[in-house]
């Protein structure tokens, strides 16, 4: 059984290594891989939101959306943690009464149903609770 699993893993690795077969393999395995990547991205987003909330609680302002936010991400989240699991940049979006951290998800397009988002607290917590 171990040999079969090892053979499948080697075959899978070889298929991903070859540029012409990579898209086919990834598309075929998307129903299995995307939930794992969503879970991973959601966890990373939680860490980013906690860092942003700590800035607010310390009295600092949030980085401005766009290049300032990307620069902040690059400084605070090294080693690939500044991008989502699909290789896209996280964005900080200012909405009517909130600030939201967004990943554009597997399709990489903003405003589609596969996007992930997490609310960033915009007011310091009441410490009397």
Number of C-alpha atoms within 10 A of each C-alpha: 6 7 8 9 10 11 12 12 12 12 12 13 12 13 17 16 11 10 10 10 12 16 13 13 13 15 11 11 11 14 10 11 12 16 11 13 17 20 12 13 21 19 12 18 24 16 14 21 18 14 14 19 21 15 15 18 16 9 11 11 12 18 16 14 14 12 11 12 16 19 14 14 19 15 10 13 15 10 8 10 19 22 21 23 21 16 15 16 18 24 20 22 17 13 8 6 7 12 17 19 20 21 29 22 26 18 12 16 13 14 12 11 10 15 16 20 19 16 15 22 17 16 11 13 11 7 5 4 4
